Amino acid sequence: MKKLLAVCALALVAACGQQSTTEPTVPPTETQAPTIAIEIVEPWAGQTPGGVDVSAGYLTIRNRTETDDQLIAVSSPRAARAEIHEMSMDENNVMRMRPLTALTIPAGGEALLQPGGQHLMFFGVTQPFTVGEEIPVQLTFANAGVIDVNLQVRTGAMHGGDH
Ligand SMILES: [Cu+2]
């Protein structure tokens, strides 16, 4: 029994030793920039004037890691439902949009969500999005997990100007 305990203790020491060898890549003094896996740039949403109950959100998502990540879910307390949308021309040159189940942000790259292209889509907006306010949104990534962002409401493209 005593021998078994000794073996266990050794195993623990070994495990600890292993862990500490992987740690120097994240020195405690440099916790700011290197720990940001996903960077959100300039998030905004279109206002919803006159009883409009849908809006679109735009932002740039930068992936600072060396692994592809995917945006897999969107939600907001200000919308009954939120989706990731893509716009594209159909065979009749008509702009169509379709929901995406996942949007890939390539390793070291970025995804642009902007008017006329990919965007976040909010349905069931009951309390209007008013210019100047911020809409809290939760983005869920396959690797990075949940990231909270605030979309600043602006005039301009509500949904790439169409809908
Ligand atoms: Cu849309």
Residues whose N, C-alpha, C, O or C-beta is under 5 A from the ligand:
A	BS01	CU	H85 M97 M121
